Amino acid sequence: MSWFCGLLGNFDKSDIDKLSLFKTNTSLSIDNENFHLLIGQKDINIYYSEQTKTSGFCVSGIGIKTSEMKFNLLNSNSWETYSNSTENSSLPEGHYCGVVWKNNKVLFFNDLLGIKYIYVLECDNKVYFSNRVDILTKVCDNFSFDLNELMPAWFLTAKTSTKSLLNNITRLNGIVTYQNGKIIKNTKNEWSPDFDTKTTTSDFNEVLQNIVQLFVNDNKHLSLGFTGGLDSRLLLSYLLKIKNNNWDTFTFGNDNLPDVKYSKNISHKLGFKHLIYDYEVPNSEQLLNDLKTYISYTGISIPVSEMIQFGMHKHFAQKQMITMDGSYGETYRRQMLNKLLLLGKEDLLNKNTQNISKYIKSSRPNIFNADLENSIVNSINNSIFEVFDLLPPIKEIGFENWLDLYAIKVKLPNTTALSQQCLDTISTSYTAFIQPSLLNIGLTLPLKERINGKMFRKLIKQNSAQLTQFPLVKNQSSYPYGLGNKASWLWTKAKGKIIPPFKWNLNHLVLNILKEYICDKTNNQNFTQNNMYNTQLIKTAVNEYYNGNNSYAGIVEWSITFELWQDSLRK
């Protein structure tokens, strides 16, 4: 689908043959003297053109052209125009990565926020490239982990740099120009909002409305991922203003899930089309095949049970629908990294990396050998320290703005971006809230407009006042619409003591389906002799879990996530 790979430099037929192993029935190959491109499948989210024998382009993802607050999708013709002046043009909105070749020059580029990436592997005067890292690990003799990148990616909510987790494989960011197989120019994407700019809620409203209505106005069918939260409700409020039927909403889950209950109730009372897709978990063989495909993109960013959602998007691909969701809406409500804001101000000012790590640690368990402990601590501290070089000084833009920028420039490219890479191979999906033009406005609004979702509530009331009549859902529990951040937290906490919140059990379902595979895997020689693992901890967790002790579920799920990821990279 939306993937490509290729070669440049001094390569021969044997090198091309290695990439040919990934061909499908609908693949397309493009060749000239010093360049070879294989487009995976010519069907979805892929744009390309071989203009002449010596020039052309290929782009994976969605591009959006902006002009005077108007938004238009880039088609193949638009991308062709852009590709002719890539080095001198400003990058469009959207999420994409691409390659342009002209004579003996090859340019790689990706979107401003770094949501999509191209990986390169240089060896023996030739360069392999792809937007799928697993292709590169399979054409080289072996692969190894860069522990300085892997350990922060595992133990923190997001590592700092956009470097690859693998040695000798580079993750490109920006516009990188090769000539005769060598880099001659590297212009990194340095997006950041101007915090001195004066913006208003009205500015934000106009841009967001154009983004939300973009596909519907382009005569495409849009389906909004609608939950009981504030972010998707704001997006819905813009769709309710549209007079055509080119949109609907959907929710994943069964009737017991609070998001399903409340979204169904709202759609019924307001009279718009809403679809419920209960989770479909295939048999063990198909599940393993799917997981290995998905995890080759997502790596260790999400556990295997959450990957079930990717398969659900096949429904939208079959109907040629475009999906949108409310991810990262929290950015404009000052809801990102609040633990660090409340407890870590002094540590941030003093750059106390050891204390900061406590506030941004992930839920992933330590499954590694004790011999790696020093490497783990040092790499985490170094990764956090890099943040202070990446972002403006805290005293210049304030704690809240600094943390919101952290979420966009650090968390986004290292977590959500990987899921977007995977989704682009299944269906057409985009996130309204992570477009640069909206971020330029939203992050520069006065804090008083953003805290407690004040602006979101104002816009929802303005667009569709009926939506304010329904409770909101947070952490699988409902609370009154008008409550702010702290009040809603206290409400759901107190309510949870009286009425137990909905318990998510998809992870147990997936682990039970994979039981035979997991038990075999943890007794396999490759696993037991892997010097990275604390094999005794993992084997004990597997035994305990399948003997009924659910407290070990996290260790089992994350261990098999890591092992499946390694499998996806192997030949």
Secondary structure, 3 states (H helix, E strand, C coil): CCCEEEEEECCCHHHHHHHHCCCCCCCEEEEECCEEEEECCCCCCEEEEEEECCEEEEEEEEEEEEECCEEEECCHHHHHHHHCCHHHCCCCEEEEEEEEEECCEEEEEECCCCCCCEEEEEECCEEEEECCHHHHHHHCCCCCECHHHHHHHHHECCCCCCCCCECCEEEECCEEEEECCEEEEEECCCCCCCCCCCCCHHHHHHHHHHHHCHHHHCCCCEEEECCCCHHHHHHHHHHCCCCCCCEEEEEECCCCCHHHHHHHHHHHHHCCCEEEECCCCCCHHHHHHHHHHHHHHHCCCCCHHHHHHHHHCHHHHHCCCEEEECCCHHHHHCCCCHHHHHHCHHHHHHCCHHHHHHHCECCCCCCECHHHHHHHHHHHHHHHHHHHHHCCCHHHHCHHHHHHHHHHHHHHHHCHHHHHHHHCCCCEEEEHHHCHHHHHHHCCCCHHHHHHHHHHHHHHHHHCHHHHHCCEEECCEEECCCCCHHHHHHHHHHHHHHCCCCCCCHHHHHHHHCHHHHHHHCCCHHHHCCCCECHHHHHHHHHHHHCCCHHHHHHHHHHHHHHHHHHHHCC
